[in-house]
Amino acid sequence: MGLFTAFDINASGMTAERYRMDIISENLANMNTTRTEDGTPYRRKVVTFQERGEKTPFHQVLDERRDRYSNKTGKYSGNGVKVNGVYEDTWSEMKMVYDPGHPDADENGYVLYPNVDAVTEFVNLIDASRGYEVNATAFEASKSMAQRGLSIGQA
């Protein structure tokens, strides 16, 4: 793996985690939005990632690693990560809250609120933040190794 490949992998991870943090922030900002442009409550969004470049199934990677330790040839080289998509959360239920004074209340006084849970979003935000930090630390380590290699070459 080349030096710039390591930089590219770390940068792709930071970009993906930053995008994930943006979507989580959007979820938190809209946690009380009961009416969107289409007239329905806001629906929580979820970001998914996938490996960039060639798709390598986990079992293939595992088999190649096993082959490597049994003196057979096997190779795995990651190319970073990319955002696979942003999907609406259709598996968790919307919140039904009794608030007869709300303009979006039904005939029984209930309002349908988004399926955004602040605790879940903050946990996901911490997770994305840690993922970003890990990639930034790895980027700095790669940069430090490159600088050290250049200084050794000058001596």
Residue pairs with C-beta under 8 A, 6 or more apart in sequence:
1 77
3 142
3 145
3 146
5 79
6 138
6 142
7 139
7 142
7 143
8 79
8 80
9 78
9 79
9 80
9 81
10 135
10 136
10 138
10 139
10 142
11 80
11 135
11 139
12 52
12 80
12 81
12 82
13 80
13 81
13 131
13 132
13 134
13 135
13 138
14 132
14 135
14 136
14 139
16 47
16 49
16 81
16 82
16 83
17 128
17 129
17 131
17 132
17 135
18 132
19 47
19 83
20 47
20 83
20 124
20 128
20 131
21 125
21 128
21 129
21 132
23 45
23 46
23 47
23 86
24 121
24 124
24 125
24 128
25 125
26 45
27 44
27 45
27 116
27 121
28 116
28 118
28 121
28 122
28 125
30 42
30 114
30 116
31 42
31 113
31 114
31 116
31 118
31 121
32 113
32 114
33 41
33 42
33 114
34 41
34 42
34 102
34 104
34 111
34 112
34 113
34 114
35 41
35 104
36 42
41 94
41 112
41 113
41 114
42 114
42 116
43 88
43 89
43 90
43 94
43 114
43 115
44 88
44 89
44 92
44 114
44 115
44 116
45 86
45 87
45 88
45 89
46 86
46 87
46 88
46 89
47 83
47 85
47 86
48 83
48 84
48 85
48 86
48 87
49 81
49 82
49 83
49 84
50 81
50 82
50 84
51 78
51 79
51 80
51 81
51 82
52 79
52 80
52 81
52 82
53 78
53 79
53 80
54 79
56 76
61 76
63 74
64 74
64 75
64 76
65 74
65 76
66 74
67 73
67 74
68 74
89 115
92 115
92 117
93 115
94 112
94 113
94 114
94 115
95 112
95 113
95 114
95 115
96 110
96 111
96 112
96 113
97 110
97 111
97 113
98 109
98 110
98 111
99 105
99 109
99 110
99 111
100 109
102 111
104 111
104 112
105 111
106 112
